[in-house]
């Protein structure tokens, strides 16, 4: 069994308190509270959590931008403190913010980044990377003239200049339209097929559900779940039955076994129930006992958003 691509063990980060802070504030903000998990090699791994949960702090520690307070982290087997140089070369970070000189061309952006990593000019892959992210035709355009989606793809190419085995994407599709989001994920999926381990944070839970092999959820600086995506979704106990009835409904039918009942239009009703206690057939039987004539039925299984809300108490 291969060692993990990333290993995080009891990682703690406490930010210093503002000068003059008193009481509880004098201790500073505890952003990570002993987080531990492994990222399997070759996977697409999701890191989810509400705003302020600690995701960005964790990524910035891996990137070398924030110093941890205690604990250990390894990237591709290299300790981020004792072997910082090797750890940095094993990871590429695609940040939320678009960061490169707007007066450089895409080719120059990649060449400069290669120089920062000490890659000899004869060994740089700038042309191949531009082709991979479909920016060859923009090779000599100023970066400031690129569209939002093109800039995002250029950031991915920039992060891959030194051929890292691990790619971390922090909210990579935030603010881009559906088509550009699809293009970005085609690119990321292709990189993963070529052997790159991908770690992503995203607020698009449907996206994480579709792409990620495994997901960790952080809330208030603590790891609250880490499971294969399908197992995580199976944690949701609720299911929804939506029915259309033969006549208008003045009030929603109630029953002690129903978690929630909502009217959807004049003749529609959605019943949320615990799938461990009831079946869809039993729900329909209860509705019929209440005198409702059912004309149409659909059911919806739980998805990642249901689990996320259940675990964190908040929407994405």
Rosetta blueprint (number, residue, H / E / L):
1 X L
2 X L
3 X L
4 X L
5 X L
6 X E
7 X E
8 X E
9 X E
10 X E
11 X E
12 X E
13 X E
14 X E
15 X E
16 X L
17 X L
18 X L
19 X L
20 X L
21 X L
22 X L
23 X H
24 X H
25 X H
26 X H
27 X H
28 X L
29 X E
30 X E
31 X E
32 X E
33 X E
34 X E
35 X E
36 X E
37 X E
38 X E
39 X E
40 X L
41 X L
42 X L
43 X L
44 X E
45 X E
46 X E
47 X E
48 X E
49 X L
50 X L
51 X L
52 X L
53 X L
54 X L
55 X H
56 X H
57 X H
58 X H
59 X H
60 X H
61 X H
62 X H
63 X H
64 X L
65 X L
66 X L
67 X L
68 X L
69 X L
70 X E
71 X E
72 X E
73 X E
74 X E
75 X E
76 X L
77 X L
78 X E
79 X E
80 X L
81 X L
82 X L
83 X L
84 X H
85 X H
86 X H
87 X H
88 X H
89 X H
90 X L
91 X E
92 X E
93 X E
94 X E
95 X L
96 X L
97 X L
98 X L
99 X L
100 X L
101 X L
102 X L
103 X L
104 X L
105 X E
106 X H
107 X H
108 X H
109 X H
110 X H
111 X H
112 X H
113 X H
114 X H
115 X H
116 X H
117 X L
118 X L
119 X L
120 X L
121 X H
122 X H
123 X H
124 X L
125 X L
126 X H
127 X H
128 X H
129 X H
130 X H
131 X H
132 X H
133 X L
134 X L
135 X L
136 X H
137 X H
138 X H
139 X L
140 X L
141 X L
142 X E
143 X H
144 X H
145 X H
146 X L
147 X L
148 X H
149 X H
150 X H
151 X H
152 X H
153 X H
154 X H
155 X H
156 X H
157 X H
158 X H
159 X H
160 X L
161 X L
162 X L
163 X L
164 X L
165 X L
166 X E
167 X E
168 X E
169 X E
170 X E
171 X L
172 X L
173 X L
174 X L
175 X L
176 X L
177 X L
178 X H
179 X H
180 X H
181 X H
182 X H
183 X H
184 X H
185 X H
186 X H
187 X H
188 X H
189 X H
190 X H
191 X H
192 X H
193 X H
194 X L
195 X L
196 X L
197 X E
198 X E
199 X E
200 X E
201 X E
202 X L
203 X L
204 X L
205 X H
206 X H
207 X H
208 X H
209 X H
210 X H
211 X H
212 X L
213 X L
214 X E
215 X E
216 X E
217 X E
218 X E
219 X E
220 X L
221 X L
222 X E
223 X E
224 X E
225 X E
226 X E
227 X E
228 X E
229 X H
230 X H
231 X H
232 X H
233 X H
234 X H
235 X L
236 X L
237 X L
238 X E
239 X E
240 X E
241 X E
242 X E
243 X E
244 X E
245 X E
246 X L
247 X L
248 X L
249 X L
250 X L
251 X L
252 X L
253 X L
254 X L
255 X L
256 X L
257 X L
258 X E
259 X E
260 X E
261 X E
262 X E
263 X E
264 X L
265 X L
266 X L
267 X L
268 X E
269 X E
270 X E
271 X E
272 X E
273 X E
274 X E
275 X L
276 X L
277 X L
278 X L
279 X L
280 X H
281 X H
282 X H
283 X H
284 X H
285 X H
286 X H
287 X H
288 X H
289 X H
290 X L
291 X L
292 X L
293 X L
294 X E
295 X E
296 X E
297 X E
298 X E
299 X E
300 X E
301 X L
302 X L
303 X L
304 X H
305 X H
306 X H
307 X H
308 X H
309 X H
310 X H
311 X H
312 X H
313 X L
314 X L
315 X L
316 X L
